[in-house]
């Protein structure tokens, strides 16, 4: 219902959402025994449901734990440290 209001507002303001880039994610702190599937439609096309979304550089996951974001930042730091150590070995020392 709310997605319909948003798409109507976008059409009234000459905006169009890209249904191929748009995704759906169910965020909850509850532990569920069964998998909850959500079917949401935008322009009569079903949106893909995902477990994590990157938005403005922050990775949000469905359990709101930010583990994926921390792992992503950790990987970036490891790559940067490795690159810095390689360049330091080439120019410093014997």
C-alpha positions as a printed Julia matrix, in Angstrom:
94×3 Matrix{Float64}:
  0.0     0.0     0.0
  2.74    2.47    0.95
  4.85    1.53   -2.05
  1.87    2.34   -4.26
  1.61    5.8    -2.65
  5.31    6.41   -3.25
  5.11    5.33   -6.9
  2.02    7.52   -7.41
  3.86   10.48   -5.87
  6.83    9.82   -8.17
  4.61    9.75  -11.26
  2.91   12.99  -10.2
  6.33   14.63   -9.86
  7.71   13.22  -13.15
 10.08   10.79  -11.42
 10.55    7.13  -12.19
 12.13    4.51   -9.96
 14.27    1.85  -11.6
 12.54   -1.44  -10.86
 15.69   -3.38  -11.81
 17.83   -1.61   -9.17
 15.16   -1.5    -6.46
 15.19   -4.26   -3.86
 13.17   -5.35   -0.82
 14.59   -6.32    2.56
 12.72   -7.43    5.68
 14.52   -6.05    8.75
 13.78   -7.64   12.12
 15.52   -8.54   15.36
 13.24  -11.55   15.85
 14.5   -15.06   15.35
 12.18  -16.71   12.85
 11.9   -20.44   12.37
 10.46  -20.12    8.89
 11.8   -18.0     6.09
  9.63  -14.94    5.5
  9.26  -14.08    1.85
  7.83  -10.69    0.92
  6.33   -9.99   -2.5
  6.33   -6.3    -3.37
  5.61   -4.94   -6.81
  6.81   -1.77   -8.5
  5.29   -0.91  -11.89
  3.72   -4.41  -11.96
  7.13   -6.09  -11.63
  8.15   -8.04   -8.54
 11.08   -6.64   -6.57
 13.92   -8.94   -5.56
 14.22   -9.72   -1.84
 17.75   -9.55   -0.43
 19.42  -10.09    2.96
 21.7    -7.04    2.79
 21.65   -3.68    1.03
 24.42   -1.14    0.56
 23.07    2.39    1.02
 25.31    5.47    1.08
 28.37    3.32    1.78
 26.83    1.45    4.73
 25.83   -2.19    4.38
 22.57   -2.93    6.21
 21.63   -6.55    6.87
 18.27   -8.08    7.72
 19.22   -8.74   11.37
 20.54   -5.19   11.9
 23.91   -6.47   13.17
 26.2    -4.58   10.72
 28.46   -7.66   10.46
 28.61   -7.41    6.68
 29.59   -3.74    6.95
 32.35   -4.47    9.49
 33.73   -7.31    7.33
 33.69   -5.04    4.28
 35.6    -2.28    6.1
 38.03   -4.89    7.46
 38.74   -6.19    3.93
 39.38   -2.66    2.68
 41.81   -2.0     5.54
 43.67   -5.28    4.95
 44.08   -4.43    1.25
 45.32   -0.94    2.11
 47.81   -2.22    4.69
 49.08   -4.85    2.23
 49.55   -2.21   -0.48
 51.36    0.11    1.92
 53.65   -2.66    3.14
 54.52   -3.64   -0.43
 55.42   -0.07   -1.37
 57.44    0.4     1.83
 59.5    -2.73    1.13
 60.39   -1.48   -2.35
 61.78    1.86   -1.23
 63.05    1.32    2.32
 65.71   -0.9     3.82
 68.57   -2.86    2.32
